[in-house]
């Protein structure tokens, strides 16, 4: 397959993730949208690595996956704390939680 098709797919995935982050009010859905954006970046890395016939894109994609796993752990902990304090994971009233 051609490289531009992979880049187009990654662009659509990334734009969908950005829309999800900006439009959603639920904390879990925002985290899922961030993961969608990171997977779009992974698709770009692997596609460029395959195009250049090197494994560096795959190695960077593995690093991004590891960072995404840590981000999910921290993000879910924050969402659970918000739920414990507000009984909802709605992100519209988060600024009320300031010290």
C-alpha positions as CSV (number, residue, x, y, z in Angstrom):
1,X,0.0,0.0,0.0
2,X,1.0,3.6,-0.5
3,X,2.3,5.8,2.3
4,X,-0.2,8.6,1.7
5,X,-3.1,6.2,2.5
6,X,-1.6,5.5,5.9
7,X,-1.0,9.2,6.6
8,X,-4.6,10.0,5.6
9,X,-5.9,7.4,8.0
10,X,-3.7,8.6,10.8
11,X,-4.8,12.2,10.1
12,X,-8.4,11.2,10.3
13,X,-7.8,9.3,13.6
14,X,-5.9,12.2,15.0
15,X,-8.6,14.7,14.1
16,X,-11.2,12.4,15.6
17,X,-9.2,12.3,18.8
18,X,-8.9,16.1,19.0
19,X,-12.6,16.5,18.5
20,X,-13.2,14.0,21.2
21,X,-10.9,15.9,23.7
22,X,-12.5,19.2,22.9
23,X,-16.2,18.1,22.7
24,X,-16.5,15.5,25.5
25,X,-17.3,16.2,29.1
26,X,-16.8,12.7,30.4
27,X,-13.3,12.1,31.8
28,X,-13.1,8.5,30.6
29,X,-14.1,9.5,27.0
30,X,-11.4,12.2,27.1
31,X,-8.8,9.7,28.0
32,X,-10.0,7.4,25.2
33,X,-9.7,10.3,22.8
34,X,-6.1,11.0,23.9
35,X,-5.3,7.3,23.3
36,X,-6.8,7.6,19.8
37,X,-4.5,10.5,19.1
38,X,-1.5,8.5,20.4
39,X,-2.4,5.5,18.2
40,X,-2.6,7.9,15.2
41,X,1.0,8.9,16.0
42,X,2.0,5.3,16.3
43,X,0.5,4.6,12.9
44,X,2.5,7.4,11.4
45,X,5.7,6.2,13.0
46,X,5.3,2.6,11.8
47,X,4.3,3.8,8.3
48,X,7.3,6.0,7.9
49,X,9.5,3.2,9.3
50,X,8.2,0.7,6.8
51,X,8.5,3.3,4.0
52,X,12.2,3.9,4.9
53,X,12.7,0.1,5.6
54,X,14.0,0.6,9.1
55,X,12.8,-0.5,12.5
56,X,13.2,2.9,14.2
57,X,9.5,3.7,13.7
58,X,8.5,0.5,15.4
59,X,10.9,1.2,18.3
60,X,9.5,4.7,18.8
61,X,6.0,3.3,18.6
62,X,6.8,0.9,21.4
63,X,8.1,3.8,23.5
64,X,4.8,5.7,22.8
65,X,2.8,2.6,23.8
66,X,4.7,2.4,27.1
67,X,4.2,6.1,27.8
68,X,0.5,5.7,26.9
69,X,0.1,2.9,29.4
70,X,1.6,5.1,32.2
71,X,-0.7,8.0,31.1
72,X,-3.8,5.8,31.3
73,X,-2.8,4.7,34.9
74,X,-2.3,8.3,36.1
75,X,-5.4,9.5,34.2
76,X,-7.7,6.9,35.6
77,X,-6.4,7.6,39.1
78,X,-7.3,11.3,38.6
79,X,-10.7,10.4,37.2
80,X,-11.4,8.1,40.2
81,X,-10.4,10.9,42.6
82,X,-12.8,13.3,40.7
83,X,-15.6,10.7,41.0
84,X,-14.9,10.2,44.7
85,X,-15.1,14.0,45.4
86,X,-17.9,15.0,43.0
87,X,-19.9,11.7,42.4
88,X,-19.6,12.3,38.7
89,X,-16.8,12.2,36.1
90,X,-18.1,15.3,34.3
91,X,-15.2,17.6,33.6
92,X,-17.1,20.9,33.4
93,X,-16.8,21.7,37.1
94,X,-13.2,20.6,37.7
95,X,-12.0,24.2,38.3
96,X,-14.0,24.1,41.5
97,X,-11.6,21.6,42.9
98,X,-8.7,24.0,43.1
99,X,-6.9,24.2,46.5
